[in-house]
Structures are given as C-alpha cells and as structure tokens.
Amino acid sequence: MTGRPTLNQRRRDTTRLEIARTAAALFAERGADATTAEEIALAAGISLRTFYRYFSVKEDAVAPLLAAGGRQWVDRLADGSADLPLREALESAAAASLTPADEAGAEMMQWTRSLLRDPRLEGTWQRVHAESEVRLRAVLAERCPADTDPLEIRLAAAAATAAIRVALEQWASSDAPATGPGSPRDLGARCMRELTEGLRLWKRVA
C-alpha cells in the first residue's frame, strides 16, 4: 500500500475538476442563480445523473476549484518550508499560492473573483475554507512540539485561514489586478501579518 490514489480515484478527480471548470465558466458568465444543473451537465458532456453523483447541489460544483488554492497553500507549507520559521513559512506559502503562475492561473483567479461576488455561492465558499482550516491544523500540529496546547494550534490555523479568505474577498470586491498592488498576494501578506502577529504559537515554534 503506497497511499497513492487508484486509477479510478484519479479518473473521478479528473471528472470532478472538469465539471467544476464548466460550472465556474457558466457561473462567471450568467451567475449561479441563472444556471441550472442540467445546463452544467450538458456543457460538461455528462448526464444529469452523473452530475448528481458528484455534487448534491449545483453551487457545490465549483468547490473543487475554490478549494484548489487552499490545498496548494497547505501542501506547500507541508512539503517545502521546514527551513523557515513557521510564521514566515505560512506567509511564503500563501504568497506563492495567491500568485498566478501562468495564463491558466490568471484565468482561474478571474473566475474566482466572479464566483466570490455571487451571493449564491457564499455557503460553498465558507465550507471550502472550513475544510482548509482543518487541513492546516493537521500540518501545524506536525510542526509543533508534542506538548503544544491544541487551542493554540487551532487559533493559528483559524487566523491564517481567515487571512487568506479576507484577502481574496477584499480583492474580489475591488477592481484591483491579479498581480501587483491590491492583488491577492499583496493583500494576503498584509492580512497574514495582521492576523497572526500576536499569536503565542510563533514564540513556541521557530
């Protein structure tokens, strides 16, 4: 057992992502309220039954895309930042995940802006960040001494996740570009510093 996803799991993940991209494009163009699950399924080339096998409601169809940035951020923190103090590692990983790496990333960022402006998707957005917080909590716990107060870890995970959420929401409500002043990266770094500065955890974990 290697822990690697099976072929069937990879296929399911690919299908979920394709549905999510289709839903995001339609929601960005028309809004979630004016888009039906049937239209998403048709545009994705699947049956309505298949759509509901993956998502219980149409709004959740974009969750894989909204969650991708948070997952990338937590993965970066877990895999590549052991040589940095924890607070710096959080900021570095967040900045990297909030910076579009290519045209596809820039397009995804613009989709994210449209999705975050849609009130019908607020519940999905909040659930995505709650799940990201749980994943971050586990990564922080791995870096902390065994006797660290679990409440400190939970507060740190909540603050760091909130920093990303607030930065993206602030950017989405503006007309700022995806890079440079006012960008998600710019706002994310500022929010991370503001929300995590006074936490005791940074004094315990170098």
N, C-alpha and C positions, 0 to 999 in steps of 0.2 A: 504494500500500500504506500504510494508516494504522496497522496493528498492532492494530486493534480486532478482537475476536472475531467470527467469522462467525455468521450466524443459526443454522446447525446446531450450532456450538460452544456458543452461548448456550442452545439447547434441551437439549443434552447436560448442560450445567452445571446447568440447572434440574431436569432429571430426577435427576441425582446428588444434588442437595440434597434433593429430595422423598423419595428413598429413604433418605437419611441421617436426615431428620427422623422418618420412620416407624420406622427401626431404633432410633433413640435412644429414642423413646417406648416401644417394646416392651422394649428392654434395661433401661430405667429401671424398668419395671413388673415384669418377670419375671427379668431377668438375662440375660446373653448365653448362658450355658450352656443355659438352658431355652428359648431362642428359636431357631427354625430359619430357614434362608434361605428356605424355602418360605413360612413364615408372614410374613416380611418382604415378600416379593414379593406375596403375596395382599393384605396390608394396603395396600401401595403401589399396587395395581391394575396390576401388570405381570406378565409371565411369568417363570418361574424362569430361562429362558434369557436374558431381558433383564437380570435381576439380575446374573447372572454375566458379562454383557458389561461391566458397570460395576465389579464388585467380585469379586475372585477368592475371597475368603472372607468369611463373614458379619461377622466382627469389624471388617473394614475398612470396612464400610458406614457407620460413624459418623465415619470420618476427616474428611470434609468439614466436619462441624460442629465437631469438636475443633480443626481447623486454622483455622477462621474467625477466632477471636480473635487468633491469632498473625499471620495475614495482615493483619488490620486494624491491629495494632500496628506492623508493619513498614511498611505503607503510610502510616500517619500519620507515622512518622518520616521517610519519604522525601519526603512531599508538603508537610508543614506546619510544620516545626520548624527551618528553616535559620537563623532569627534567634536560636536558643537555643544555648548551649554544648552539646556533644554529650551529656555525661552528663545534663544537665537535660532535654534533648530525649528521651533514652531513657526517663527516669522519667515525663515528662509523657505520652508516647505510650502507655506501659504502663498508667499510671493510667487514662487515658481508655478504653482497650480492656478494662480489667477492671471498668469501672463499667457496670451495666445501664442502657441509655438509655431503656427503656420496658418494658412488661409482657412483650413477646416476648423481650427481652433477659434479663429476670429469670427467665422460664421456661427459657431456654436455659442459664442459669447453674445452675439446679437440676438440669437434665438432666446437665450436666457433672459435678456432684457425684456423681450416681448412677453415671455411667459411670466416673469415676475410682476409685470404690470397688469396681469389678468387676475381679477379677484376670485374667479372660479378655481384657480389653481393654488390658492393660499394654503389650503389644507394639505395638499400634496407636498408643497414646499416645506411646511413645518414638519411633516413626518420624515422627509428626507434628512433634515438637519438633526432631528432627534436620533435617527439611526446613525448618523455620522458621529454624533456625540458619544454614543455607546462604543463605537469602534475606537474612537480616540481615547476614551477612558482606558480601554484594554492596553493600548500602546503606551500610554503614560505609566500605567501600573508596572509594565515591564521595565521601565527605566528608573523607577523609584526604589529606594530601599524597602526591604520587606516590612519594616515597622511603620511605614508612612501611613498617616491617617487616611482611610478611604474617602473621607469627606473632602480633604484637600485635593485629592486626585479628581474627584467628581466636580468640584468647583473649578479646577483648572480646565478640565475638558469642556465644561459648560461655558466658561468665559471665552476660551479660544474658539469654540464653535460659533458662539454668538458674534465674535469679532468678524468672522467670515460672512455670516448671514447679514449682519448690519451693513457691512461694506458693499456687498452685492446689491442689497435692497436700495441703499443710498445711490449707488451708481445707476441702477435700473430706473430710478425715478428722475434722473437727470438726463442731459444730452451730452455728457462727457464722453470722450473717445474710450476705446478699449485699452489703449496704452497711453502713458504719459500722465500729466496732472489730472487728478479726479478719476483716474482709471480704477478698476477693481484692485489691481496690485497696490496702487498708491493709497487707496482708502483702507485696504486690508492691513497694510503695515501699520498705519496710524491707529486703526481700531485695535489691532493686536496689542500694541504698546499700551494704549489707554486702558484696556480691559484686563490686562494681566499684570500690570506693573506692581500692584500691591499684594499679590498672592504670596503666601508663605512658602508654597511649594518650590519656588525658584531658589529660595535660600537653602533648601534641602538637597536639591539635585543640580549638580554642576553641569 
